[in-house]
Amino acid sequence: PLVCEQGLKAKLYDELAPVAGKDALETARKLAVAEGIFCGISGGATVFAALEACKKAPAGSNILALVPDTAERYLSTPLFSNIEAEMNEEELEVFNSTPLGQ
């Protein structure tokens, strides 16, 4: 927190893009389900902000979103509360179609 506070005071950024907790959680879940990127809430916020930046960026721009965390510590939190501990039939079918599931 102190590093963030000092960085904000020093204006070491081009733009500050606050992200609502709801949007960060939803994006982290989408990353896990759709992309297989298992990240935490701050990672979801980072990608949400990057996607919003893409909407304003000129055509041909390159935007990087660095997601340095993992979601292991969030398994028992609201981030993944809607995910069952065991695979459902559809997930089992996908798993069984992989070399590991053979």
N, C-alpha and C positions, 0 to 999 in steps of 0.2 A: 504493500500500500504506500509506503513512503517513497519508493521509486516512482510509482505512478504520480503521486502528488508532486514530486519534484519535477517530473517530466512535463506535467500540465502547467506548472508555474513557469517553466523555462520555454514553453511554447515550442517543444520539439516535435511538432506534428503539423501536417498540412490541414487536416480537417478532423474534428472530433465527431464520431458517429455513435451516439448512444443507442443501445439495443435493449428493447424490453425483454424481461426475463421469459415471458411467454414465447417470444420469437426465437430466443436463444435455445430454449428447450425443444421447441418444435423442429428447428433446423438440425439440432444434434440428433434427434430421433430420425429425421429424414436421411441424414448422412449415414446412419447405422443401417437403416433398412434398404435404402436405394443404392448406396454406393459402397457399403461395407466398411465405412470409415467410423471406427469406434472412438468417438471423442467425447469430451466433457462439455459442460455448459458453456464455458468460455470459448471452446472451439466452435460450438454452434453459433455463438454471438459473432465470432470472427468471420465465419462463412456468410452469415446473414448480412453483415455489413459489406462484405465484398460483393455479394449479389446485388445489393442496393447500389453500390458504386458502379457496377456494370451497367445499370440502367441509365446512369448519367454520363458515362464515359464516351468519348468519341469513338466512332467505328475504327476497328483495328487496334484498339488499346489492349495492353496486356495488364492483367490484374492478378496479383499474387495474394493468396490467403494462407498464412502459415498456421497450421493447427498442431501445436507442440504437445498437447496433453492426450491422455487416454481416459477412458470412461470407467476403468476398473473401480475407482472409489465411489462411483455414482450408482452402482448396481442396486443398492438398497434404498435409493432416493426416488423422488417423483420423476426423475428423468426417464427411468425405465420401468415405472410402476405398471404400465400397461402391457408389458412383455412377459409372457408366461415362462416359467423355468424350464418346462419341457417343450420339445418341438411339436407342432401340430402336424396333421397329415400332409399338408402341402409342403411344409418345411422338410419333413422326413423324405418325401418323394424327391425333392431337390438334392438333399444330402445323399440319398442312395444312388443318385445318378453320377456322383463324383467318384474318383478313384478311392478316396478315403472311405466312402460309404459302401464300397464293394466287398 
